[in-house]
Amino acid sequence: SNCFHGTGHRRPSTLKRRDQRPSPYAYAKNGLYLEDLYVTPDARGSGAGKALLRRLAQIALEKSCGRFEWSVLDWNEPSIRVYEAIGAEPQKEWIRYRMAGEKLAAFARG
């Protein structure tokens, strides 16, 4: 049983420094990441989204995850209000990056 990956406990990563010693940043607690939550229009306002988030929070704790994270588009005010109402906090210090398509392939090729 794992969360994001691993056992939910601090464990060494396979990251190595250039001198082949383990990286000092190689230990971390797992987390649960929700890629996308969609509630159909007819179910909005019924508590369905909150119930789904609560169940995922329970799973995160069952799996010894240290956090539960997700993303939301900045214009999705109704969802943002729900997330803040349940106690979630925006992580404003993080900037999300994405690489896809040809840029991803070119970078992977070196």
DONUSE-975445 format. One line per field, with one value per residue: residue number from 1; residue in three letters; x, y, z of N, C-alpha, C, O in turn. Coordinates in steps of 0.1 Angstrom, whole numbers. Layout:
BEGIN
pos <- [NUM:...];
code <- [ALA:...];
npx <- [X:...];
npy <- [Y:...];
npz <- [Z:...];
capx <- [X:...];
capy <- [Y:...];
capz <- [Z:...];
cpx <- [X:...];
cpy <- [Y:...];
cpz <- [Z:...];
opx <- [X:...];
opy <- [Y:...];
opz <- [Z:...];
***
This chain:
BEGIN
pos <- [1:2:3:4:5:6:7:8:9:10:11:12:13:14:15:16:17:18:19:20:21:22:23:24:25:26:27:28:29:30:31:32:33:34:35:36:37:38:39:40:41:42:43:44:45:46:47:48:49:50:51:52:53:54:55:56:57:58:59:60:61:62:63:64:65:66:67:68:69:70:71:72:73:74:75:76:77:78:79:80:81:82:83:84:85:86:87:88:89:90:91:92:93:94:95:96:97:98:99:100:101:102:103:104:105:106:107:108:109:110];
code <- [SER:ASN:CYS:PHE:HIS:GLY:THR:GLY:HIS:ARG:ARG:PRO:SER:THR:LEU:LYS:ARG:ARG:ASP:GLN:ARG:PRO:SER:PRO:TYR:ALA:TYR:ALA:LYS:ASN:GLY:LEU:TYR:LEU:GLU:ASP:LEU:TYR:VAL:THR:PRO:ASP:ALA:ARG:GLY:SER:GLY:ALA:GLY:LYS:ALA:LEU:LEU:ARG:ARG:LEU:ALA:GLN:ILE:ALA:LEU:GLU:LYS:SER:CYS:GLY:ARG:PHE:GLU:TRP:SER:VAL:LEU:ASP:TRP:ASN:GLU:PRO:SER:ILE:ARG:VAL:TYR:GLU:ALA:ILE:GLY:ALA:GLU:PRO:GLN:LYS:GLU:TRP:ILE:ARG:TYR:ARG:MET:ALA:GLY:GLU:LYS:LEU:ALA:ALA:PHE:ALA:ARG:GLY];
npx <- [8:7:12:17:40:60:63:51:66:96:121:151:160:167:184:216:246:271:295:286:277:248:222:217:192:175:155:121:87:59:32:-2:-15:-40:-51:-72:-105:-137:-170:-202:-225:-251:-247:-234:-230:-242:-226:-211:-185:-170:-173:-159:-133:-129:-129:-106:-87:-89:-79:-52:-43:-46:-26:-3:5:21:9:-18:-25:-36:-45:-59:-77:-71:-93:-115:-135:-158:-148:-124:-135:-147:-125:-110:-129:-128:-104:-81:-51:-38:-8:11:38:48:55:40:53:54:61:58:49:69:89:93:101:124:140:143:157:182];
npy <- [-12:21:56:84:74:47:38:55:63:80:77:66:82:75:94:107:124:141:129:104:99:96:120:149:158:138:126:123:128:110:122:128:134:150:149:158:171:167:177:170:193:190:179:198:218:201:189:169:172:180:157:138:149:148:120:114:127:111:87:96:100:73:61:72:97:129:151:165:174:195:211:241:261:296:311:298:304:294:268:274:288:266:250:267:269:244:244:242:256:280:275:298:303:286:279:266:245:233:208:197:178:185:199:185:161:168:177:154:138:151];
npz <- [0:-10:-12:-29:-40:-29:6:23:44:54:30:13:-18:-52:-62:-68:-60:-80:-71:-65:-40:-18:-23:-3:-2:-6:10:17:27:15:-6:-14:-46:-63:-95:-111:-104:-111:-109:-118:-133:-123:-98:-84:-55:-39:-21:-30:-41:-19:-3:-18:-17:11:14:0:16:39:29:23:49:59:44:54:43:41:31:11:-21:-47:-78:-91:-115:-118:-122:-114:-93:-77:-69:-56:-34:-21:-15:2:22:34:46:31:18:-4:-23:-28:-32:-51:-85:-113:-137:-171:-195:-228:-257:-286:-274:-250:-260:-274:-252:-238:-255:-254];
capx <- [0:15:5:22:49:68:55:45:76:108:130:161:158:178:192:230:254:282:305:279:271:234:219:212:178:168:145:109:75:50:20:-13:-18:-52:-49:-84:-117:-148:-183:-211:-233:-263:-243:-227:-238:-248:-216:-204:-171:-165:-173:-148:-121:-128:-125:-92:-80:-88:-69:-39:-39:-44:-13:8:10:23:1:-28:-24:-43:-44:-72:-74:-73:-106:-125:-138:-166:-140:-115:-142:-149:-112:-107:-138:-125:-92:-69:-44:-30:7:15:52:52:51:39:59:50:69:50:51:82:99:95:109:138:148:146:168:194];
capy <- [0:33:69:90:63:43:32:66:66:86:66:72:83:70:105:107:136:137:120:91:98:100:134:153:162:126:120:131:121:109:130:124:145:149:155:166:168:173:174:173:205:187:175:209:224:190:184:157:175:180:143:132:155:142:106:114:131:99:78:102:97:59:58:80:108:141:162:162:186:196:224:247:273:308:317:289:309:285:257:280:290:253:246:275:267:232:246:242:269:281:275:309:304:277:282:253:244:222:206:188:178:185:204:174:151:174:178:140:134:158];
capz <- [0:-10:-15:-41:-43:-17:17:32:53:48:24:4:-32:-61:-66:-64:-64:-90:-65:-63:-26:-18:-22:11:-4:-11:19:18:30:4:-6:-24:-55:-71:-108:-116:-98:-118:-104:-129:-129:-116:-85:-77:-44:-31:-11:-36:-42:-5:2:-25:-11:24:13:-4:28:47:22:25:63:60:37:60:35:48:25:0:-29:-60:-85:-96:-123:-110:-125:-108:-80:-68:-64:-47:-22:-14:-10:14:33:41:53:22:16:-17:-22:-37:-35:-61:-99:-120:-151:-179:-208:-235:-272:-292:-264:-241:-268:-276:-240:-234:-264:-250];
cpx <- [9:6:9:31:56:58:49:55:88:117:140:156:169:187:206:236:264:292:299:275:256:232:213:197:170:158:133:98:66:38:10:-16:-30:-50:-60:-96:-128:-161:-193:-220:-245:-260:-237:-236:-244:-239:-208:-189:-164:-164:-161:-135:-119:-123:-110:-83:-78:-78:-55:-34:-37:-31:-1:13:11:15:-8:-28:-32:-41:-58:-69:-78:-86:-118:-129:-147:-157:-130:-122:-144:-136:-108:-116:-135:-111:-79:-63:-36:-15:12:30:57:47:51:45:54:58:61:54:65:93:102:104:123:146:152:157:182:198];
cpy <- [12:45:74:79:59:38:43:70:73:75:73:72:77:82:105:120:131:128:107:89:102:115:138:156:150:120:129:122:121:118:124:136:141:156:164:161:175:168:179:185:202:183:187:215:213:184:172:160:174:166:136:136:149:127:105:118:119:89:83:98:82:54:65:91:120:153:156:175:184:210:228:259:285:315:309:292:300:274:263:283:277:249:254:272:254:232:245:256:269:281:285:310:295:282:269:255:232:221:195:188:177:190:193:164:156:174:164:134:140:168];
cpz <- [0:-13:-28:-47:-30:-6:26:43:46:43:15:-11:-39:-66:-60:-68:-74:-84:-61:-48:-27:-17:-8:10:-8:-2:19:22:18:6:-16:-33:-63:-84:-113:-108:-106:-112:-114:-124:-121:-101:-77:-66:-35:-20:-17:-37:-29:0:-5:-19:3:24:9:8:37:42:24:39:65:54:43:52:44:43:14:-8:-42:-66:-89:-104:-116:-112:-119:-94:-71:-62:-53:-34:-14:-8:3:25:41:47:44:20:3:-14:-32:-40:-46:-75:-106:-134:-158:-192:-215:-250:-276:-282:-254:-248:-270:-264:-236:-243:-260:-260];
opx <- [17:-6:6:30:57:47:41:52:89:120:137:149:179:196:207:232:265:298:305:270:252:239:206:191:158:152:134:98:65:35:14:-18:-31:-49:-59:-98:-128:-164:-193:-223:-248:-269:-234:-248:-250:-243:-200:-181:-153:-154:-154:-126:-107:-114:-103:-72:-68:-71:-46:-23:-28:-25:9:25:3:14:-7:-32:-34:-36:-67:-59:-88:-90:-129:-126:-145:-159:-128:-116:-143:-135:-103:-112:-138:-106:-68:-71:-30:-11:17:33:68:36:61:43:51:62:58:62:73:104:114:114:133:158:163:165:192:208];
opy <- [14:44:68:76:68:35:39:79:72:65:83:63:74:79:102:126:119:120:99:79:109:122:130:158:151:109:141:110:131:122:116:147:131:168:175:149:187:156:190:186:209:183:185:216:217:176:166:151:169:162:128:128:145:123:96:112:117:83:75:94:77:44:65:94:122:163:145:185:173:219:220:266:285:323:314:285:299:271:257:281:277:245:248:273:252:223:246:265:259:288:282:317:295:288:262:265:222:231:184:197:170:185:192:159:148:171:161:127:134:174];
opz <- [9:-16:-38:-59:-21:-9:35:50:34:49:10:-15:-34:-73:-48:-78:-77:-91:-54:-45:-36:-9:-3:20:-13:-5:21:19:12:17:-25:-27:-70:-84:-117:-106:-107:-111:-119:-112:-111:-93:-65:-68:-25:-12:-10:-34:-27:7:1:-17:7:31:14:9:43:49:27:41:72:59:37:52:53:49:9:-3:-47:-59:-91:-101:-108:-103:-120:-85:-59:-50:-43:-23:-2:4:12:37:52:54:49:21:0:-5:-43:-50:-50:-76:-106:-141:-152:-197:-209:-254:-270:-282:-250:-242:-268:-264:-231:-238:-264:-259];
***
